[in-house]
Amino acid sequence: MKDLREFHRRDFIKATAGAAVALSPILARIAAAADAGIKIGVIGSGHVGSAIGKVWATAGHPVMFASRNLDHDKQLAAGIGANASAGTPAEAAAFGEVLLLAVPYGALPELGKALAPAIKGKVIIDACNPFPNRDGEIANRARDEGVGKVSSELLPGARIVRAFNAIGAADMGAAHEQPGKVGMPIVGEDKQAIEIASALILEVGYVPVLVGGLDRGRYLMPGTPLSGEHSPEEIRKIVAAL
Ligand SMILES: NC(=O)c1ccc[n+]([C@@H]2O[C@H](COP(=O)([O-])OP(=O)(O)OC[C@H]3O[C@@H](n4cnc5c(N)ncnc54)[C@H](OP(=O)(O)O)[C@@H]3O)[C@@H](O)[C@H]2O)c1
């Protein structure tokens, strides 16, 4: 993972150079690729969560996987190695300085309530997409009112960045093998959260491209022009035409 970390550091420093804000302690640690890494709670350890969490753990971040099946997550963590662990969603939410949510959208209302104290103020990378057939009425609401807005309501106080929504999970675990080729459209409101998420997205091998605020989350859905794999430049062209 040395190459990946070096790629990440180089691009991260380039991306943040000239930023008006001082680096927060968490960002400074990412930028320095501090030995201890950034503690990440991955809630939802299926196709998306396991692929991305494995890359982060292998890159040196302590990652706790969670779902409703602790045995599955213990096995997953044991297969990944020393940086990976397993816990309940509440434990992962408390553990992570940054959280990746990769559950069916229909789980968010309940999870948001259950995890409310732990997620307040935390950076959450929200990969969850609403599909009415799978997720029920909340998915219709998210599609009607805007998925970014509804995620914000369901995860109150969290600093949400929506990312990993429009790319198939099958490619997520291998993107770091050819880093920098594929862009990752993201949306968010909180500048620092965007920077933190961007640094972690770079580590997965994608180049983050900010599409706008959470209200633009609807453009990151499967089936939209931004879905699938595009170079960062292609993403910028698609975004310019939105
Ligand atoms: N698959 C893709 O290509 C892809 C790409 C981009 C985005 N997405 C979106 O990312 C999310 C995850 O997709 P996926 O393909 O990884 O799904 P998945 O393989 O079905 O995994 C979902 C994970 O969430 C856990 N989960 C479900 N309900 C939960 C709850 N109430 N509390 C805690 N954990 C819960 C599941 O474990 P248990 O059921 O055992 O709890 C499982 O670990 C979805 O919203 C999806 O639309 C998927």
Ligand as a Chemical Component Dictionary entry (heavy atoms), coordinates in Angstrom:
data_LIG
# 
_chem_comp.id                   LIG 
_chem_comp.type                 NON-POLYMER 
_chem_comp.pdbx_formal_charge   0 
_chem_comp.three_letter_code    LIG 
# 
loop_
_chem_comp_atom.comp_id 
_chem_comp_atom.atom_id 
_chem_comp_atom.alt_atom_id 
_chem_comp_atom.type_symbol 
_chem_comp_atom.charge 
_chem_comp_atom.model_Cartn_x 
_chem_comp_atom.model_Cartn_y 
_chem_comp_atom.model_Cartn_z 
_chem_comp_atom.pdbx_ordinal 
LIG N1  N1  N 0  -23.874 -2.385 -4.774 1  
LIG C1  C1  C 0  -23.519 -1.319 -5.476 2  
LIG O1  O1  O 0  -22.979 -1.438 -6.586 3  
LIG C2  C2  C 0  -23.732 0.050  -4.892 4  
LIG C3  C3  C 0  -23.043 1.130  -5.445 5  
LIG C4  C4  C 0  -23.202 2.389  -4.884 6  
LIG C5  C5  C 0  -24.050 2.585  -3.799 7  
LIG N2  N2  N 1  -24.762 1.518  -3.310 8  
LIG C6  C6  C 0  -25.656 1.766  -2.158 9  
LIG O2  O2  O 0  -24.877 1.495  -0.991 10 
LIG C7  C7  C 0  -25.691 0.877  0.013  11 
LIG C8  C8  C 0  -25.112 -0.508 0.329  12 
LIG O3  O3  O 0  -25.145 -1.284 -0.848 13 
LIG P1  P1  P 0  -24.534 -2.755 -0.875 14 
LIG O4  O4  O 0  -24.597 -3.212 -2.271 15 
LIG O5  O5  O -1 -23.255 -2.787 -0.126 16 
LIG O6  O6  O 0  -25.651 -3.542 -0.035 17 
LIG P2  P2  P 0  -25.501 -4.959 0.660  18 
LIG O7  O7  O 0  -24.437 -5.755 0.012  19 
LIG O8  O8  O 0  -26.877 -5.510 0.728  20 
LIG O9  O9  O 0  -25.007 -4.586 2.130  21 
LIG C9  C9  C 0  -25.812 -3.868 3.018  22 
LIG C10 C10 C 0  -25.179 -3.935 4.393  23 
LIG O10 O10 O 0  -25.975 -3.184 5.296  24 
LIG C11 C11 C 0  -26.243 -3.994 6.462  25 
LIG N3  N3  N 0  -27.505 -3.557 7.031  26 
LIG C12 C12 C 0  -28.755 -3.652 6.525  27 
LIG N4  N4  N 0  -29.657 -3.115 7.355  28 
LIG C13 C13 C 0  -28.955 -2.669 8.437  29 
LIG C14 C14 C 0  -29.310 -2.015 9.647  30 
LIG N5  N5  N 0  -30.580 -1.700 9.929  31 
LIG N6  N6  N 0  -28.331 -1.717 10.524 32 
LIG C15 C15 C 0  -27.034 -2.018 10.256 33 
LIG N7  N7  N 0  -26.635 -2.627 9.116  34 
LIG C16 C16 C 0  -27.587 -2.954 8.221  35 
LIG C17 C17 C 0  -26.281 -5.405 5.881  36 
LIG O11 O11 O 0  -26.063 -6.400 6.853  37 
LIG P3  P3  P 0  -27.262 -7.033 7.720  38 
LIG O12 O12 O 0  -28.464 -7.132 6.812  39 
LIG O13 O13 O 0  -26.706 -8.337 8.168  40 
LIG O14 O14 O 0  -27.464 -6.067 8.841  41 
LIG C18 C18 C 0  -25.086 -5.345 4.957  42 
LIG O15 O15 O 0  -23.885 -5.482 5.677  43 
LIG C19 C19 C 0  -27.096 0.815  -0.573 44 
LIG O16 O16 O 0  -27.837 1.921  -0.142 45 
LIG C20 C20 C 0  -26.863 0.867  -2.078 46 
LIG O17 O17 O 0  -27.967 1.371  -2.780 47 
LIG C21 C21 C 0  -24.594 0.256  -3.810 48 
# 
loop_
_chem_comp_bond.comp_id 
_chem_comp_bond.atom_id_1 
_chem_comp_bond.atom_id_2 
_chem_comp_bond.value_order 
_chem_comp_bond.pdbx_ordinal 
LIG N1  C1  SING 1  
LIG C1  O1  DOUB 2  
LIG C1  C2  SING 3  
LIG C2  C3  SING 4  
LIG C2  C21 DOUB 5  
LIG C3  C4  DOUB 6  
LIG C4  C5  SING 7  
LIG C5  N2  DOUB 8  
LIG N2  C6  SING 9  
LIG N2  C21 SING 10 
LIG C6  O2  SING 11 
LIG C6  C20 SING 12 
LIG O2  C7  SING 13 
LIG C7  C8  SING 14 
LIG C7  C19 SING 15 
LIG C8  O3  SING 16 
LIG O3  P1  SING 17 
LIG P1  O4  DOUB 18 
LIG P1  O5  SING 19 
LIG P1  O6  SING 20 
LIG O6  P2  SING 21 
LIG P2  O7  DOUB 22 
LIG P2  O8  SING 23 
LIG P2  O9  SING 24 
LIG O9  C9  SING 25 
LIG C9  C10 SING 26 
LIG C10 O10 SING 27 
LIG C10 C18 SING 28 
LIG O10 C11 SING 29 
LIG C11 N3  SING 30 
LIG C11 C17 SING 31 
LIG N3  C12 SING 32 
LIG N3  C16 SING 33 
LIG C12 N4  DOUB 34 
LIG N4  C13 SING 35 
LIG C13 C14 SING 36 
LIG C13 C16 DOUB 37 
LIG C14 N5  SING 38 
LIG C14 N6  DOUB 39 
LIG N6  C15 SING 40 
LIG C15 N7  DOUB 41 
LIG N7  C16 SING 42 
LIG C17 O11 SING 43 
LIG C17 C18 SING 44 
LIG O11 P3  SING 45 
LIG P3  O12 DOUB 46 
LIG P3  O13 SING 47 
LIG P3  O14 SING 48 
LIG C18 O15 SING 49 
LIG C19 O16 SING 50 
LIG C19 C20 SING 51 
LIG C20 O17 SING 52 
# 
